[in-house]
Amino acid sequence: MSGYRRNRYFSRSLRAMALAVALVLAVNLISQPAAQAVIEEQPPACADPTVPEDVNHASIRLEGPAAGSEVAVDANGEIAINGYVHKQATMVDVAVEKTTSSSFTFGPPPEGVTNWSASWVTSMRPPHLGPVQVCSRAEREPGRYAKILRDITVVDLIPPSNVPNLAVGTIAATSAKVTWGAATDNYGLAGYEVTVDGGTPQRTTVGTLSYSITGLQPSSDHTVSVVAVDLAGNRSETPATTSFTTDALPPPPDVDAGLTLDPDEGGATASWHPDPANEASYRAYLDGEIYDHFELEQLCEDGNGNVASPCTVDSVIKLPIEPLEEYTPYAFRVEALRADGTVARELAGDFITMIHVDEVSSATTQTTASEASQCAGAGGDIYIAASSRVGVPAPAGSTEIFLGCYRAADTSCLDAFLPPSGEKLAKCADDLTDMLFAIAPSGRGPVISSIDDAQVNQLFLSPAAAPLAWCLSSGACATLIAPVAETVAAAAVAPAAAAGTSWIVVGAAGIGIGFVLGTLIAMLFPSTVGVHGLVEYPIHHDTDFDTFENWGLNDGQWYNSLKLYAQVIKTTKLVANQHDLPFAWDSTEDARLKRIIDRACTVQRGTQGKAGCDDDIIVYVPGAKNYKGADMTETGKHIVTAMGDGEFPEPTRAVWFYPARSVRGQAARSKGYTRGWFNTLAFKPNACDVRVPGQTCDEFPFWSTDQAVDLTGQVASLKLVPTTESLPQANDINAMYGKCKVNDKTKFVVLPVKPWVEAGGLSFAFKVSGGGASLCMTPVAP
């Protein structure tokens, strides 16, 4: 596929349109006799290079702006374009790059011009700042047109408004959170700069109106200021400024002697020494609610972490407390009960759970996204993130607009395909695409996957760069070049990063499909590809997912399902090789995976029968180990079994494919349930009634979702699993929530893959969007 570049964007609204166009084109181009094919002649495009630039025709004149002039946008972000036209000619349109206007105000001819003409004026918002080409067109007579092309430079000299409502809240001993209101600008904002104590300014995106300050000293004074930055790089005239004082260092957590509380991301471990002579069982409370009630022998361990038999005063009781929310305070209390049920002693303490750590810091992501927006708005063609500037050279002959942002000498081929608007296959050889080839791994062309063989063992530590098309709603685009993890993180904040959004064109998406105008869909697949109503994807588990020729697609309905399938195959193959797992796909498991995806996507779409997955979904694939390699074998098997043991689950359980997060289990709490719901008489008997020493009760769906207990009408599946698996699974789910940005009430897909769990695979999670599929929770070596 040398010399080819794949451009991928396939939104819901465009799919139906692209399919309809593809089918019509296929019928007209393939079936219709040539003599009957009629193509309506259209006015020549403004980009027609055969028309000389800046040539005034007798039928049309372009008076302003002057060629080569610098034109400032007004308070509305627009520039005025004016001229005059022969009375026997008709104005067609005026264009600034790809932005076109056919709305004119006409008047008498300018002074000194004969009455053969009429003046015209229009105001337009340029798609970007910097060098642009203005084109004006008029129809001289039927089928004959006049056109004038003129190069100008658009600038913005008006700074954004001052930032309103700056405040500091959530002040702690070493941190504080700054919030502010939205500023305004005539042309568009790139984001905000936050400065603490006169230090280096830190960027946020337009949609991010807060900033967390960390690493402060207790009882210390600080000053913070915020300015808005527009797409031209102008800053607010007067910074918003305020001061605050951090709290005193809090006393250490109040924990009774003899009780140890060890917090983690998604849970904590409470431990204490038993008194077998006086204690027969324990009753634990979390935040004042009953959490568990268990016998002394059930969670008693020796010094090596094995089940202690007998349980002595030298043993340790270890109780996992999960699932919990990250970075959240909790109060724990345990009552040691005598054989008659009376309380022998009480132990209590407070703790705060840990926070997950992203591969890329929030500050880095925000800066990259904000400056990529500014680069696109300023007429830049490429933005090289700070983390890639050492190894990624700017295209030869390019002009630097600001640090990291460049305008290339030639992007004519790429410009024709941005912003993305359908499935396209382009043969490009301009400066920017040449550069993409140059930085790609050997043999890859310009496409760099979200995971790649070249990045084995250090997926997110690799210096390899991945490209991402960053496009504003105006249509202005810049290609962002950053490490893979950074482009994935930037894509996640894209909706809030600019006035529009971003489309993944190559790189961070990892998985994509390329077609020319959709016409190949009809030619390759003239009828629906399916067997007994089940989609049969025109790819196989042995497909090289980075080779264009091996891809196939039917009518677009299964586009996201195809990407979901491909990402599962790619990730499991890569991780199996990394960790030397006894895992390989065969035809039987391949067919099972497709059927499971069909069912999961049908539930995700909320339809009957079979349906392809929708856009913008998060998929969690549980493993026999969590994403960090901690064992959760029986827990992983439990999810697989609960969801059909590799086949379709019971019809009433199908909804379990698509839960929504419920912070602190509020969905279940609102129905009157507590964490230990399976210990109540209403749910007995159950699989966890007889507690085996060293085991604890696992439930699926997860407590932290809107499908806990019996909220969907189906009682959750219960199974005894090793106690040691409780926290690894809780940390896995919590990390998926944090890394994949699963907020409260956000829905996600749970996709249990039986052979992956049986092989000892690690959990992972990814996002499926219009551009492709990209990992958001990456499996890493323990």
N, C-alpha and C positions, 0 to 999 in steps of 0.2 A: 504494500500500500504506500510505497515511497512516493513522496510528493503530494500526498493527499492529506487533507485536514478535515476532521469531522467536527461539525457544528451541531450541537444538540440542544434543542429546547422544544418541548412538546406539551403545552399546557392543555388543560381540559377543554377550554373553549376552542383551541386551535385544532384539536384532534378531529372533531366532527367536520370542521371546515376543510381540513387538509384531506381527510378521507373522501369527502364529496368532490373536491377538486381533482383528487387523484383518479377517482373512478370516471369522472367526466373526461379528464384528459386521456385516460387510457382508452375509453370508447372512441373518442374523436380521433385520436392519433393512430389507433390500431385498426378500428373497424370501419371508419367512415371512408368512402372512396375519395381519392384525392381531388377529383373534379368538384366534389360537393363541399370540400373544406373551405370555409370562408373565414378569413381573419380580418377583423375590423381595424383599419389603419388608425393609429393613435398619433397625437402630436409627438414630435421627437423629444426624447428625454433631455433634461437640462444637462445631464452628464455626458451628452454626445460630444466626443472629443473632436469631431470634424468641424464643429462650428468655432470660428475664431473667437477669442476672448475680447471683451471690451470693444465691440464693433457696433456702433449705432446704425440701425437700419432706418430707412426712410419712414417705415411704419411705426417705429417704437424708439423712444429715447429713455435712457436711464441716467437721471441727473444726480441723484444722491443715494447712497454715499459715494464719494469719489474713489476711484480705483487706488488701492494701496493705502487708503486712509485708515485711521484708528477711530472706531466708533464706539461710544460708551452707551450702554443700555440705560434706559430711563428708570424712573421710580417703579415702573411696572415690569421691569426686566425686558423691555422691548427696544427695538431700533426702528427708526422710520426709513422707509424706502420710497422714493418718488421718481417720477419721470413724466413723459407725455406720449400719447399714442395718436396715430392718424385716425380721423373720424371714420374712415372706411375700414379700419382694422378693429379687432376685438381683443381686449386683454384676456389672456388665458390664465396665467398664474404668475406668482413670484415665489421663488424658493430660496431658502438659506440652508444649504446642504440638503438633508432629507425632509426638512420642515417646509411645507407648502401652504400658501395662502392664495385664495381666489376672491378675497373680499377687498374691494377697492372703494375709495372715495374719489369721485371725479369732479373736476372743476374746469374753469376756463383755461385756455392755454397760458403759459407763462408770458410775462411781459417781453415783448420783442420777438415773439414767435407768431407766425401767421395763423389765421383761423382754421388751417387744415387740421389742427390737433386739439386734443383735450388733455388736461393734466390729470394725473392720478397719484394717489398716495396710499400706502398701507403700512401698518405697524405689525411687527413680528417678533416673537421671542426666538432668538437663535438657539439651536440645539445645544451649543456649547460656546464657551468663550474662546478667544484666540483666533487664528486664521480660519476664515470661512469663505465660501464662494457664494455670491449672490447671483441668481439667475432670474431674468424676467423674460416672459414669453407673450407673444401676441399672434393672433391668426390674421394673416394679411388678406387671404382669400381662401375659399374652401380647399382644404388640403395643403395649403402653403403657410409656413409659420416663420416668424422672425424671433430671434433669441439673442440676448446679450448676457455674457458671463463677466463677472467682475470679482476680484479678490480683495477682501478687506480684513481687518483685524478687529474683533469685538472685545471690548474691555468692560470691566465693571468697577467704577470708582466710588460707589456708594457703600459704606460699611454697614454691617448688620446692626440691628438695634442692640441696646444694652440688655444684659440678661436680667430678668426680673425675679423677684421672690427667692433670693438666695438664702438658704437656711442650713443649719447643721443640727442633725438629730442623731439618735442612737449612739450617744457618746459613751464610750467605755474607757477603761484605763489606758489602752494602747491603740484604740481605733475610734473612728467616727464616720458618719455617713453624711455627705453633702447632697442637697437637692436644690433644684432651681426650676424656674418656669421656662417655657419655650421662647426663644428670641425670634425675630422676623428679619427677612431680607428681601430685597427687590428681585434678585435673580435666583437665589437658592443657598441654603446652608450646607456646609460640609460637616459641621459638628461643633464641639465646644472644647476649650482648653482650660484645664483646671491646674492652678498653681498653688502649692502649699509652702508657706514660709519662704517664698521667693525662689523656690527650686525650679527644676526643669518642668515645663508645662506638660501635662498629660492629656491626650485627646480622648474624647468620647464621640460616638456617632450622634446624628441628629435626633434619633429616637431615644437616646439614653440621657435622661435628665437627672442622673445621680452619679455619685462617685464615692467609693469606699476608701477611706484613708487608713492605712495600717502601719504598724511599726513605730508608733509614737511612744513617748515616755509617759508614765503615770503622772498626774498632777502637773502637767506642762501646758503652756500657752501656745496657741497656734493661730495663724492667719491664713485664710484661703480666699482665692479670687477666681472668678470664672468669666471668660469672654466667649462670645460666639465667633466662629470663623466661617466665612462664606466660601463659595466655590472659586472665587477669584483670589482667596487668601487674605481678604480684608478682615480686620478684627473690630470688635465693638470699641467705640471711642473711649468709654469709661468702664473699666472692669467692675463687676459686682464683687464686693469684698465684705467679709465678716470674720469675726474672731471667736474662738472657743477655748475652753480649758478641759483637758481630759480628766476623767475621774481618778480618784486615788486607787492604788492597787487593792483589789478586793481581798478579803481574808481567804485563806485556803478553804476548799470545800469542807463542809461540816460532815465528817464521816466518823461513825463510831469506831472505836478501837476494836480490832478483830474483823472488821468488814473492809474488803478491798473492792473498789469499783474501777474497772478498766474499760474506758469507752473506746469505741471505734467509729467508723463512718455511719454504718447502718444499725448499730446496736451497741451493747456493752456486756461485760461479764462481771457478775457479782460473785465473790468468793469469800468463804469463811471456814473456820475449823468447827467441826461438829462436837457435840457433847453426848455421845451415844447413851451414856447412863441416864440422862435426863430428857433427851430429845428424840421423838419418834417421827416427826414430820415437820414440814415448813410451809408457811403461808406467806407469799410474797405480794407486795403492793407496788404499783408504779403510779406516781402522781395521784395517790389516794384511792386508786381502783385496784381490785383484786387482779393480779397478773397470773399467778399459778399456785397450785397446792400439790405438794409431792412428798413422797416418803423419803426418809433419810437415806436409804440405800440406793435410791434411783440416780442421784447425781453425785455420789461420793466417789472421789478419785484418790489414787495413791500419788506419791511424788513424781511418778513417771507419766501421769495422765491416764492411767488405766483404771478400770472399775475396781474399787477397793472392796475386797471381801475377806474378812469383815471390815466394816467401817469403824475406824478408831479415832481417837482424839488427834492423832498425827495426820489423818486424812484431810481432804479439802472438799467442801461442797462448792461446786461451780455451776452457777445458773446463768445461761445465756438469756439476755433480755433483748428481744427483737420482734418485729422491725421497728426501728426508731428513725426519726428525721435527723439529718445531719445538722451539726452546729446548733443544737437545741438543748436547753437545760431540762433535767428530769430529777424527780425526787423518788428515791427507792427506800422501801422499808420491808424487813422480813421478820416474821414472828416464828420463833422456834416453839413448837408445841409438844407437850408431854403426851403420853399414850392416851390420857383421858381427855385430850383436846384443850387443856388449859395452857396458857402462855408461860413458858419457862424463861424466855428472855426475848428482847427485841434489839435489832440492829438497824441502823438507818444512815442514809447519806445522800448527798447530791452529786450530780456529775453533768458534764456537758459533752455531747457527742462531738466527734471530729468532723472536719469538712473534707470532701473529696478534692483532690488536686488535679486540675486540668493540665493536659500536656502543654498547652499554650496559655499563658496568663491572660486574664481579662484585659489588662492594660494594653498588651501587645495586640490582641484581637481588635480592640476598639480603635487603636491608632491606625492599624492597617486598613480597617474598613473605612474610617473617616477620610484618610488621605487618599485611598483609592477613589472615593467619591469625588474628592476635590480634584484629583487628576483628570477624571472623566469630564467633570464640569468645566475644567480649564482648558479643554481641548487636547489633553494628553492622550497618547496612544498606548502607553505602557507605564505601569507603576511597579517598581521593584521594591518589595518590602525590605526593611532594614536588615532582617535576618538573612537575606539572599544577595545583598549587594556585593559581597566579596566574590562570590562564585558566578554571578550572572552579569555579564557585560551588557551595556545598553547597545541597541542596534547601531551599526556604523552610520555616521552622518546625522545622528539624531540630535535634537535640541533639548536641553534640560530646562523644564519649566520651574520646578522646585526640586529639592533633594529627593531622588528616587522616581520622579515623574518626568517622562520624556515624550517628545513629539518626534516620531520617526519620519525619515525622509520619504518613505514609500509604504503606505498601508492600503493601496488601492484595492487589492484583492480582498483583504480581510474586511475592509469597510463595506463591501458589497454584501456581506453576510452578517453584519451586526447592526442592530440587535437581532438575536436569534428569532426566527419567526417560522419554524417548521423544520422538518428533517432535510438536511442539506449535505451534499457531498461536494466539496470544492477542491479544485486543483490550484493551490496558491503558491506563489513564489515571490512575495514581497518581503520587505525587510523584517517585518514582525514574525511572519511564519517561518522565515529562514532561521530566525533566532530561536523559535520554539523547537525546531528540529535540532538545533545545535545544543540545547541544554537538556534534551531528552536522553534517557538511558539508551545505551547502544542497542540498535535494532528496533527501537520502539516507535520511531517517528515522533510526532508531537504529542502523542497521547501518553500521559503518565497516570497510572491507575491509583485509586485510593490505597490499594496495597499492591505491591509489585515485588517480583522476585529479587530485584536489585536492592530491596530494602529489608530483606530477611534479617531477623534478630534485632533490628533497630528501626522499627517502622516509623517512629516519629522522631528519631534522632538523626535520620539520614539528612544530609544537606541537599538531596535532590529537590529540585523546584517543580512546582505544579502550576499550570496556568489556570486562570479563572476569568471569564469575561464579566466585567463589572459595568453594568449599564444603568443609567438613570432613566426616569420615565420620559425624558425629552428625547431619548434615543442615543444620547452621547455615551460612548463606551470606551473603557480603557481595559487593557489586559493586565490583570494583577498577577505578578510572579512572586511566589512565596513557597516555603516548605509545605509539604502535603498537609501536615496538621494545621498549619496556619490558614491555608485556603479552606479547609473543612470548617474551621472555627469561624472564619470570615463569612462563609456562606450561611452559617447558622444565624448570624446577626444581620444579614442582608436586608430583611424587611424593615428593620428600624434604622438602617444605616444611611438611607438617602431618601429623596423624594419618591423614588421608585423602588425597584428591587434589583437583585442580581440574577443572572442566568449562568449556570455552569455550562461552559462550552466544551472545554477539554480539560482533563486533569483531575481535579478534586472529585468529580463525580465518579470516575472509575469505570462505570458501566454505561454504555450508550448504544444507540442504533442509528445508522446513517442511511438515508435514502434521498434520491434526487426528486424533489417536488412530490414525493409520495407516489409517483407513477409506478415505481417498481413493485409497490404493494399489489396492485391489480395484475401486473404482468407475471409476478412470481406466484401469487396466491389468488387465482381467479375465483375460488370458492372458499367458504369458511373452513379453516383447518380445525378439525375436531373429530373425536370418536365418542359416540354415545353421549354427547353433551359435555364431555370433559375436554378441555383444550389440550391439544398436543403441541407443545411449543416446537417450532422448527429448529431446535438446537438440542444438543446432547451433552451429557456430563463430560464428554471428552472434547467439547468445543474449546478452541482457543478464544477466550472472550476479548482479546485485544486485536483480533484480526477481523477486519470489516467483512471480508467475503463470507465468513462463516455465520453471520447473523441472519436472522429471518424474522418476519413479523406478519401477522394476518391483517386484521382490519383496524388495529390500533387499540382495541378494547383491552387487550392483555398486556399492553406495553409495560406498565409498572410491575405486573406479576412477573414478566420476563426479567426485568432488572432485579427483582427480589430473588428470583431463582438463581440468576447468574451470580449475585453477590454471595449467596449462601455457598454455592459451589466454589467460587474463588477463595473465599475466606477459609472454608474448611480444608481445602487442598493445601493452601499456604501454611496454615497452622499445623496441619498434620505433618508436613515436611519439616517445619521448624522444630517440632517436639517429638519427631520420630514416632508418631502414633500409628497403630495398626488400623489404618482407615483408608478405604477406597470406595468410590461410588461404583455400583453396578447398575444394570438396567432395571432390576427390580426396585432398588432403593430410589433410583432416579424417578421412576413412575410414581412411587409413593410420595416423594417430595413434591412433585407437581400437583398431586391430588390434595395434599395438605395445604399447599399454597392456594389452590382453587377455593377450598372451603374457607380458609382464613380471609381471603380477599372478598369472598361473597359476604361474610359476616361484616367485614370492614365497610363494604359498600351498603350494607343494610338492605340487601335484595334477596330474592328467592332464586333457587336454581344455582347457576354458576355465574360469577362476574369477576372481572379483573380488578385489581386494587386501584384505589384512587391515588391522586397526587398527595405529596407531603405527608408521608406516614413514617412512623418510627417502628422498627422491628427489633424485638429482643429474642435472641436464640440462646436458650439456656444450655449449659454444658454439664459435664461431670465434674468440672472444676470451675471456679468462678474466673472472672477475666484476669485475675492476678495469679491464678494457678492453685488456689486453695481448694482442697477437696470438698465436693458437694455431690458425690456420686449418687447416693440414694435419693437425694433431693431432686437431682436432675431426672432420674428414672421415674420419680413420683409424678413430675409434670408430664413426662411422656405418656405414662400409663393413664393418668387422668384424662389426657386428651386423645385417647384412642389407641395407644400403644403402636404408633406408626401408621395407623389407618384413620378413617373418619371416626370422631368421637360420637358418643350418644347424642342424638339430635338436641336434647335439652342442654348439653354442654358446649355446643358449638359457639355460643355467645362468649364463652371463656377465651376465645381467640383474641378478643378485642376489648380489653378492660380500659378504664380510665384511672389515672392516679387519684388517690384520695389522701391528702395530707393528714397525718396522725390518725388515719383510719376513720375520718369523720363520717363517711357514708355509713359505715357499720354502727358507729356510736350514735348517730342520729336515730337509728332504729332500736336503740336500747341495748346493743351488744357490747361486751367488753372483750379484751384480748383472749381471755380464757374461756370463750363462749362454749367450746366443746366439752368443758367440764361441768356444764349445767345439765340438769335433768331433762331439759327440752330436747337435747341432742344426743342423749344416751339411749341405747348403746352405740358406740362408735369404735373405730379402729385404734383409738388411743386410750381406751379404757384401762387396759392392763399395761402399765408403764414398766418397760424393761430397763434395768439399770444401764446407764450410759446412753440412753436414747431419749429423744424428746419428740413432741408432736409437730409434724409439718402439715401445713394447710395450703391448698391451691383451689381457687384463686387466692392471691396474696391479700393479707389483711390491709395493706396500704392501697387497695383499689376499690372501685365501686361495685365489685363482684364478690366481696368477702362474704363469708358465712352463708347466707341464702338470699342475697339481695336480688338475684336474677330468677328466683324461684327454684333453683337447684342448689341443694346443700353442698358446700365445699367438700372436696375430697380430702381425707385425712390419712396420714401414714406415719408410723414411728420411724425416725431416722436417727443416725448418730448425733449426739449432742454437739459434737465438734463441727457439724455442718451448719449449725444454726447461723452463726455470725458470717461465715463465708457467703451464704446465700443472701443474707440481709445486706451485706456490703455490696454484693453484686447488683441487687435491685437498686440500692441507693445510688451507686455509681452510674447506673444506666439513667436514672432520673436526672442526675446532675449533668453528666457529660452529654446526654442527648437532649437536654432542655425539656424534660417532661415535667411540666408544671402541674399545679393542682387542676384537676378535671381534664387534663390533656390525655387523649386516648392513644394507645399504642397496640401493636400486634405482638402477641406471644406466639412464637413459631417453634414448637418442639420437634427436633429432628432426631429420631430414635438411633440411627447408626452413629451419629455424632456423639451422643451421650455414651453409647456402648463402647465407643473407641476411646473414651476418656478425654474428649475434646473440651476446650475452654469456651466459656460463654463469650458472646460478642453482641454488639448491637449496631444498627446502621439506619440511615435515613434514605428514603426513596423520594425523589423530587422530579420535577420536569426535566432536569438535566441528567439524572442518573442516580446511582446509589453510592453512598460514601459512609465509611465507618465512623461512628461517633464514640463507641466504646470498643477500643481495640484490645484484643487478647495479647497479653504480654507474658514473658517468662517470669516464673516466681523468683 
